[in-house]
């Protein structure tokens, strides 16, 4: 009898489906996916696929993004209850009021946001392309950045731009405290500490490098080191170990877990493909059309 991963791959062939998975997904889900990457890589890959169906293993805003960029394809999220607390920290009325307060500012929203927030924004960004995008914006333009204040603060540090920041944060990354960084460095002397820009500044300041998840994977692949402390969601360690089997990776804490990212299972992926589980992602066209503009600008400005 076929194993569950074998059943999933057979269903993909039968349905002309592709499985996209974020690096924070459970290891077994990553292993069955056609493509594993960060938010930006997944956004681009979603536009490139020739499949009729996209099974998106991540959280809801990511599946929404794939649906917005691929209006003629069916996008299924295996677990529709996999939300994102950061994305839910700003609602359309709040952003509308902020725009009215700063009418001449350009609005950049982190891709970790709802479709409605993307529709109200001028440009989207991810942690991997935020610096490139901000540096392309005229210095005389004010910037509203939503919803992550820690990513926004890091962008300000690196670019010197003064931005209006929303008071949002990732509950998983704020668990990465300076004490945890200090303890990990003591436990693994000589290891390079890589941290995500969603972590608070006090923790970022103790790390050796600040990278998006995709940036971490790229850096480790090219770096000559052997030991790394990883200060982001622990799911990425599976990706890093597969790509770099001779190197060693240590989570800054085993508690750096996103419960929503871990809601996906092989059973749910199989159900999304055979029609017994999952949910087709539908974004109202009046919202999708506007959100598509900010996402397309992101991709264009990242080229």
N, C-alpha and C positions, 0 to 999 in steps of 0.2 A: 504494500500500500504506500502511496506517495506521502512524503512528509509534508508538513504545512508550508514550508518555504517552496517546495517543488510544486505544490498546488497553486500557490500564489503566482509563481512564474508561468505556469501553464495558463492560468486565467488572464495574465497580462498579454500573452500571445493571442489568446482567443478573442479578447476584447479590444486589442490594439491599445493597450493602456500602458502608462509609464508611472513609476513610483518615484516621487521626489521626497527626500527626507532631510530634515535639519540635523546638524551635528549634535544637537542636544537630545535627539531621540534615543530610545533604548537600543542597545547594541544589536539585538536580533532584528529590529526594524531597519537599522542602517544596513545590515548585511543583505537584506532582501531587496533594497532599493536600487533603482537604475542610476540615481545620482544623489550624492550626499554633499551638502554644502551649507554655507551661511546664507543669510537673508538675501544678500545681493546676488550671489551665485544662483540661488534658487529662482529669483525673479527673472534673471536672464535665461536660465535653462528652460523655464516655463514658456518663454516666447520662442524657443528654438525647436521644441519637440514636434514631431510629426504625428504623435499619438492622438487618438480621438478622445481618450479619457486620461485625466491627470488625477492620480491618487496622491493627495498631499498629506504627508506625515509631518505634522508640526502643530502649530496653534492656529486659531481661527483667522487672525489677521493675515497670516501667510497664505492660507488657502484663498481668502478674499482677494489678495493681491494677484494670485495666479488666475483667478476667475476674471478679474478686471482686465488683465493683460491678454487674456485669451477668450474673448466673448463667444467664439464659435465652438469652443471645446467644453466638455463636461468636466468640472472639477469636483472631486469628492473628498471630503475630509472624513477619515475613519471614525473619529471621536469629536462630534460637534460641540461637546461640552469643554473642549480644551481651549480655554480662553487665555487672556493675557492681562494680568492686573495693571501693568504699565499702560497698555493701550486704553484701558477703561478709566484712567485717571484724568482724562479730559473729555468733555462732551461738546457737541457742536455749539450750543449756546455760549459756553465759556470761551471758545475760540472766536466766535463771532464778536463777543464783547471785547476781547483782546485786540482784534483787528480794528475795531472802531476806535479804540484808545490810541492805536499807533497806525493810522491810515496809510502812512507812507512806507511802512516796513514791508519787506518781503517775508512771506511765511514759509519756513522750512519745517516739514514734519518728519520725524524719524519713522521709518517704515513700520515700527512697532506701534501702530495706531489703527483705528478703525477706518473703514472705507469712507465714512462721513467726514472724518478729520482730513483724510487725504483729499477729498473733494473740495474742502475749504482752503487748502494749502496751495502754494505756488509751485513748490518743488518738494519731492520726497528725498530722503537719503537713508543710507544704512551706515553702520559704524565703519564699514570698510571704505566708503566713498565720501563721507561727510566732509573731510578736510578738502578734498579736491573740489567739491561743489561749492563750499563756502569761499574758497580762494578765487573762484571764477566770478563771484558776485562783486559788483562795483563797490569800492570802499566807502562811497558816499551813501550807500543804501543801508538803512537800518534793517535788522533781522530779528524776527520773532522765531524762536525755536521751541518746538513742542514734541513729545511731552516729557522727555528725559532730561532732568537738570544736570545729571552727572556727565552724560555724553556731551550736552551743551557746554558745560563748564570746561571739559577737556578741549573742545573745539576752540573755545575762547583762549585757552592757554596757548594752543599751538598756532593760532592765527592772529592773535591780538585784537580780534574783533569784539566790539561790545554788543551783546545780544540780550534781548528780552527772553528770559528762560521761564518755562512753565515748571511748577513744583512737582513734577512726576519722578518716579524712580522704579527700578526693577527690584522687587522684594528679594529675589534670589541673590542679586549682586550686592545689595547693601548688607547682606550677611557676611561679606568678605571684609573683615575688619583689619585695622593695622596690627592688632595683636596676633591674628592668624597668620599674617604675612611674616611677622617677626619670628613666630614659632616655626613656620615652615622653613625659613632660611636657616634657623639653628639646627633643625632636624636634617636638612639636606644641604650642607655647606658645599659651595661650588655650583649648585644648580642655578640656572637662570630662571628668574621669576617673570612669567608672562601674565599680564592682567588685562581684562576687558575694560574699555572706557566707560561702561555702565557702572563700574565700581566707584565708590566715593574717592574724592581727591586724596584724602589722607592715606588711603590704601594704595592708590596709584603711585603716589610719591615714593613708596617703599619698594616698588617693583623695578625690574630692570627694563622691561619693555611694555608698552601699551599697544595692544592689537585687537582687531576684530577677530572673530573665530576663524574666518578665512585667512586673515593675516597671520594668526598663530600657526596655522597649518603650513602656509608658505614659508614662514621664517624658519620653523623647525626643519623643514625639508632641505633648506639651503645652508643651515647653520652647522658649524663643525662641532658643536657641543654634544654631550651625551645625556645630561640630566636637566630636567625642567620641572619647576613647580608651576602648576596650571591654576590660575586664579580666575576661573569662570565656571560655568555649569559643567558638572563632571562628565556629561555625555561625550564631550569632545575628546576625552582621553581615549576612548575606543577608536575614534577616527585617527588620532595621532599614532597610536600603537600599530594600527594596520599599515599606515603609511611609512612608519619608521620603526621596524621591528627590533632594531639594535639599540634603540634609545630608551631611556627610562623617564617616566612621567609620574608626578606625584600631585594629587589634588590638594589644594591649599586647605580644604576641608571637605569631608564626605557629606557635609550638610549643604553644600552648594548645589542643591537639586531644585529644578523647576518641576513642581508637581503636575503642571498642565502638560509639559513636554513628555512626561512619563506616562501619560494616559493612553497612548497608542500601544497596541499589541498586535502580534501577528494574526490573532483571531479577528481583530477588528479590520485589519488590512484585507484579509481574505473575504470578510463580509462586505466590505466596500466594493470589492470586485464582483462578488456573486449576487449582489443586490439585497442581501439580508441585513446588512448593517451600514453604518455611515450615513452621510447626508450630502446631497448635491448642494454646492454653494451657489446661492443666487444673490447677486447684488443688483438692486434696482438700477435700471439703465440711466436715469437722470443723475444718480450718484456716481455710477461707474464711469460715465462719460467724463465727468469733471475730475474724478480721481485718476483716470487714465492719463490725463494731461500732466499731472504732477509726477506720476510714475514714469511717463515717457521722457519728461525733462531730466529726471534722475539718470536714466539710462544713457541719454544723449550726452549729458554733462560728465558722465563717468568714462566715456569712451577715450 
